[in-house]
Amino acid sequence: MTATQAAQALGFLLIATTLEVSGDALVRRALFDHSGLFRAGLLCAGGLLLLGYGSFLNLAPVEFGRVVGLYIATLFLVWQGITYLAFRAVPTGPVLAGGALIVAGGLIVTFWQPVR
């Protein structure tokens, strides 16, 4: 994977993960904090964001098996940011330690070129 391909893939993945995490947060808010038509509206908005996530993930210009590693690493980072913004939850030590392993694993899956 070239640097240009990686940058393009990262752009698509940042959009995809932001849409996914935001959609999940809207659905959570709808289910637990609202009722009636407002709940229905939030559920629909969350569903549209999740559709956008699936679209951008699959538009990333990298083969699916390789993009998944970078996606998982990006997802963890974006998830922590949105969780803080939406729910004011600060990651704990175990979350940060596990997250470091997730990010490292994602980078290995994406960028490690097997010896042929």
Secondary structure as UniProt FT lines:
FT   HELIX           3..33
FT   HELIX           36..59
FT   HELIX           64..87
FT   HELIX           93..111
//
